[in-house]
Amino acid sequence: MAFAKQVQVTEEIYDYVLDHSLAPDAVQRALVDKTRALGRSAGMQVPAEQGALLTLLAGVVRPKVAVEVGTFTGYSALCIAKGLADGGRLLCCDVSEEWTALALDAWREAGVADRIDLRIAPALETLDALPSHPHIDLAFIDADKAGYISYWEALVPRMRPHGLLIADNVLYGGEAVDPAPGSTAEAVHAFNEHVKADPRVEPVLLPVADGITLARVKALNEL
Ligand SMILES: C[S@@+](CC[C@H](N)C(=O)[O-])C[C@H]1O[C@@H](n2cnc3c(N)ncnc32)[C@H](O)[C@@H]1O
């Protein structure tokens, strides 16, 4: 059975994974500590192995234009910024001045603040105001789950052919598989169904962290 190939990740295996992956740098480690001091909301930060994956993916895509929907204290943005092309820019969308103040400090410390544009507004307003032609190379969706489908619909037509869309929390702690009616998990499941039915992309749902969907945007001649 194919499922037998799935490793059940124990704490020991998780430590081994981290020990053999790109490690967070000093600014990222300090940001994790500062974010932890916020209490429960710190759980929104992407974990280290996902951060390493984001850096790797951005380093492969080398985006000239990247977009992040849901920035919080800026950890995932730091990871993506590491992979930007020379002269590349990352647009970050969030509604919280308070949380993103920590992000701005960390980006300054990391020397990437001049490559990141932060917009404080509901993300859909920011996305809808972007040029409508395909110009985004990489997009990462990690904000309110009820908004995922509208973020997707705003982003896909703006993605360059072969661009990469990344969506976080697509397993939602496993609840997306059998979501309770009206729950956030139901919104996540609806998003997953939406992506699956979208002929414009090739998606892969990875059981990494809380579930990550990677989707390559097809070129016109592939549709
Ligand atoms: C899961 S956190 C993002 C975590 C971040 N990617 C990281 O790694 O640290 C979700 C963020 O989405 C933001 N958010 C929630 N609703 C939003 C909206 N409608 N528009 C923009 N940002 C929103 C929240 O303020 C929060 O900072």
The ligand as an SDF file (V2000), in Angstrom:
LIG
                    3D

 27 29  0  0  0  0  0  0  0  0999 V2000
   -0.6790   32.5880    9.4060 C   0  0  0  0  0  0  0  0  0  0  0  0
   -0.2850   34.2700    9.5730 S   0  0  0  0  0  0  0  0  0  0  0  0
    1.0230   34.4570    8.3940 C   0  0  0  0  0  0  0  0  0  0  0  0
    2.2950   33.8250    8.8730 C   0  0  0  0  0  0  0  0  0  0  0  0
    3.5100   34.2500    8.0860 C   0  0  0  0  0  0  0  0  0  0  0  0
    3.4310   33.7850    6.7140 N   0  0  0  0  0  0  0  0  0  0  0  0
    4.7670   33.7530    8.7650 C   0  0  0  0  0  0  0  0  0  0  0  0
    5.3850   32.8120    8.3110 O   0  0  0  0  0  0  0  0  0  0  0  0
    5.1310   34.2880    9.8090 O   0  0  0  0  0  0  0  0  0  0  0  0
   -1.6560   35.0470    8.8200 C   0  0  0  0  0  0  0  0  0  0  0  0
   -1.5740   36.5470    8.6280 C   0  0  0  0  0  0  0  0  0  0  0  0
   -2.6330   36.9300    7.7670 O   0  0  0  0  0  0  0  0  0  0  0  0
   -3.0470   38.2100    8.1370 C   0  0  0  0  0  0  0  0  0  0  0  0
   -4.4060   38.4250    7.6010 N   0  0  0  0  0  0  0  0  0  0  0  0
   -5.5680   37.9280    8.0670 C   0  0  0  0  0  0  0  0  0  0  0  0
   -6.5880   38.3470    7.3040 N   0  0  0  0  0  0  0  0  0  0  0  0
   -6.0530   39.1260    6.3380 C   0  0  0  0  0  0  0  0  0  0  0  0
   -6.5830   39.8430    5.2350 C   0  0  0  0  0  0  0  0  0  0  0  0
   -7.8990   39.8430    4.9610 N   0  0  0  0  0  0  0  0  0  0  0  0
   -5.7370   40.5320    4.4550 N   0  0  0  0  0  0  0  0  0  0  0  0
   -4.4030   40.5310    4.6900 C   0  0  0  0  0  0  0  0  0  0  0  0
   -3.8400   39.8560    5.7210 N   0  0  0  0  0  0  0  0  0  0  0  0
   -4.6630   39.1630    6.5230 C   0  0  0  0  0  0  0  0  0  0  0  0
   -2.9660   38.2240    9.6500 C   0  0  0  0  0  0  0  0  0  0  0  0
   -2.8550   39.5600   10.1290 O   0  0  0  0  0  0  0  0  0  0  0  0
   -1.7160   37.3790    9.8960 C   0  0  0  0  0  0  0  0  0  0  0  0
   -0.5950   38.1890   10.0760 O   0  0  0  0  0  0  0  0  0  0  0  0
  1  2  1  0
  2  3  1  0
  2 10  1  0
  3  4  1  0
  4  5  1  0
  5  6  1  0
  5  7  1  0
  7  8  2  0
  7  9  1  0
 10 11  1  0
 11 12  1  0
 11 26  1  0
 12 13  1  0
 13 14  1  0
 13 24  1  0
 14 15  1  0
 14 23  1  0
 15 16  2  0
 16 17  1  0
 17 18  1  0
 17 23  2  0
 18 19  1  0
 18 20  2  0
 20 21  1  0
 21 22  2  0
 22 23  1  0
 24 25  1  0
 24 26  1  0
 26 27  1  0
M  CHG  2   2   1   9  -1
M  END
$$$$
